[in-house]
C-alpha cells in the first residue's frame, strides 16, 4: 500500500515536472518571438528615420 502511494506520488511529480518544463519552453519561445518582433520594429524605425533624413537633405 505504501509502495503504491509512493509510486503515485512519484508519477504525479514526474507529470508536474514535465508540465513545468513545457511551460518554461513556451515562455522562452514567446520571449524569443517578442525579441525578434522588437528588433524588426527598431529596424523599421531606423529605416523611416533614414528616409526622413534623406528627404530633408535633398
N, C-alpha and C positions, 0 to 999 in steps of 0.2 A: 504494500500500500504506500509506504513512504517512498519507495523507489519510483513508483508510478507518479506520485506528486512531483518528485524531483525532476523526472523526465518531462512532465508537462510544463513545469516552470522553466526549464532549460529551453524547451521548444518555443514557449512564449517569448523568452528573452531573445532567442535567435530571430524570431519573426520581427520583434521590435527593432532589433539591430539592423535588419535588412530594410525595414521601412525608413529608419532614420538615415541610413546611408543613401537610399533612393531620394529622400527629401533633400539631403545635403547636395546631391548631384544636381537635382533640379534647380536648387538655389544658385549653385555655381554656374550652371549653364545660363540661367536668367541674367546673372550679373555680367557674364561674358557678352551676351547679346546686347545688354544695355551699354556696355563699354564700347562695343562696335558701333552702335547707333549714335552714341555721343561723339565718337571720332568722325563719323560721317557728317554730323551736324557741324562740327568745327571746321571740317574741310569745306563744306558748302558756305559757311560764313566767311572763311578766308577767300574763297573764290569770288564771292559777292563784293567783299571789301577791295580786292584787287581790281575787279571790273569797275567799281566806282572810282578808284584812284586813277585808273587808266583813262576813263571817260572825262574825269575832271582835268587831267593834264592836257588832253587833246581837246 
